[in-house]
Structures are given as C-alpha cells and as structure tokens.
Amino acid sequence: MRSDANIAGPMTDPVPGPRTESLGDGVSRETPPPMDDTPIGRAAQLAVEALGRAGEGLPRPDRTRVMVVANQKGGVGKTTTTVNLAASLALHGARVLVVDLDPQGNASTALGIDHHAEVPSIYDVLVDSRPLSEVVQPVPDVEGLFCAPATIDLAGAEIELVSLVARESRLQRAIQAYEQPLDYILIDCPPSLGLLTVNAMVAGAEVLIPIQCEYYALEGLGQLLRNVDLVRGHLNPELHVSTILLTMYDGRTRLASQVADEVRTHFGKEVLRTSIPRSVRISEAPSYGQTVLTYDPGSSGSLSYLEAAREIALRGVGVHYEAQPAHTSNQNSLQNNSEGMQ
C-alpha cells in the first residue's frame, strides 16, 4: 500500500500543522483539532479503523477459489467489483490474482498495471499458449495482489479461439499449470457471453454476479444463468453461482430497495448482506490507477468492499464446492419481474 501522506486522495488539510489559540497578552497555545469533530478527522479515523480490520487477516481457503465475475450487461460494476474485492482480500492477508479478460483492460488500468500492445498479456496465454507466469505482474500498491493484464489484442481473441483445439478450456489449463500459491483468482469478464466468458466459466468454480440497483437490473440475467447451467452440464460440473453482490445502491430511493428485495427473493442466501453504495470515490479511483482501498481507505465504498470481502472469505472456509442445483426455477420469473419493474 502507498505510504504517501495523501493516501486518502484529495482529502487533505489545506493548513497543515497544529492550530494556535490566542490567550491574550501575546500568549498563544497550540491546540490540536478535535479529530472526531471535523470531516477530515472522521475520514482519518475511518481509514485507520478500516485498515486495522483489513490487517487482522481472515482464514485462508483450503484450496484456491477461482471466482468468475460475470454479467453480460455493461455498467453494472464488474470491473470495479473485481479489483476492489481483490484488493480487499489481499489487504486481509490473502494472495490474489486478477485475470483481466475484458479487451478494454479496465481492471489492468485500475490496478496501475501497464497494458499497452507490446506487453505480455492474457491474450498470449489464450491464443499462443504462453505460460501464465510470464504475463502476471505484481500490483504496486497492494502486497499479495497480482494481475494478468489485458491488451487490445484480446479484442480479436474471440475469432482466433474458434479454430483452436480445446478452445473453451485454454484458460483452465493455464491456471492449472500456474505454480505460484494463490488463495483467490478473480476473473473479470467482458460484457458478453462469448468464448472469453466461456473460458472463464470453465476455469472457475464460482460465479459472482454484480447486480446494479437500478432499472433493468434483472433483464437478461436468465440468459446468464442458462449459460452457467450449460457450462456446468457439458464442461465444468463444479460451476455454480455462489455470490450475488448488489452494487450502486442508493438508500435514498425506493427503487434501490425494490431491486434489492427482488434479488434477495430470487437468490436468497447467495446474496451478500453487504451492498456497495453509489460513491464518487469508487468512480474516481481508477483515474489515479488505484483501487478505492488505497485511494480513500475511509470512504463508504472502501468500507463496503472490505466487508463484502470478509463475507466472501468467511463463506468459503472449509467448503468444498460441488455441483449445485440449477436456478432454472427462477429464470422465467426473472424476466417477468424485470419487465414489471420497467
């Protein structure tokens, strides 16, 4: 993590140093500001508490958990969720790898990883069978966090994979051959259900679906669940939806509560208790090549992702994932409910 004085982003005191208070007759006394009575002080205290909780550590899974962050809808917070959950887990003491499967490379950008066209990337792993260890880079801000970046070359990978042998399982084989110990692998998928997303689903055991608390939240989700069922039935019997995370939650609106209730009704225990609020800090962080955890540790977004990561970690302790019942009973009603909310 950065040791810069400005670790909390732009929230710094414009007048550094102690304040003075006049006692008359030319005598002054230095008085420190009451930390809990100022916005800066409260933010600093939250940051200390958040980082203190992160440093506590959590039980490590008994085997590497490979989680596929997927939703074919764009703008639901897939990349934001991937990088911030990964950073949160790493701050809790886990060793985490982010695999950026989105040709836009936004996860690589948010983690401060160079991903211009000449950089060895996940494209080389999928198309040219390059070892994953040759493309993985450490994330500079967070110890224990690594990234396999995406470059613009990945945009053509869907077409190039069509003619290759075992096209659906190339990422799986690369991960299995990776020898460095890892607690978590989070795969950031593109907003589509093509071969890149299928490769992720074949490689992973768990699917994490971010769902935004807005109109059309459930639209198209039935198709994603059907694809999960197809991959489980034909290519990866361990695959199942383990986690649903509500994002962009605005507690001031009735719509957010309505969407949250609908999602919890359909998915029950898979939905995390923690939801991610709408946050300017979360949106700002990638432009600085950071996650919100390092950009503003005391923000509501940072605290929410730390708690979500804690939930995910505690849910997975001692659990060996097996084939789960399909969600087919929910798929028809999902579409009906999404139409009713429009």
ABEGO torsion letter per residue (X at the ends): XBABAAAAEABBBABBEBBBBBAEGGBBBBBBBBAAABAAAAAAAAAAAAAAAAAAEBBBBABBBBBBBBBABBGAGAAAAAAAAAAAAAAAGBBBBBBBABAAGAAAAAAGBBABAABBBAAAAAAAGBBAAAABBBBAABBGBBBBBBBAAAAAAAAAAAABBGAAAAAAAAAAABABBBABBBBBBBBBABAAAAAAAAABABBBBBBBBBBGAABGAAAAAAAAAAAAAAABAABBBABBBBBGBBAABAAAAAAAAAAAAAAEAABBABBBBBBAAAAAAAAAGBBAAAABAABAAAAAAAAAAAAAAAAABGBBBBBBBBAAAAAAAAAAAAAAAX
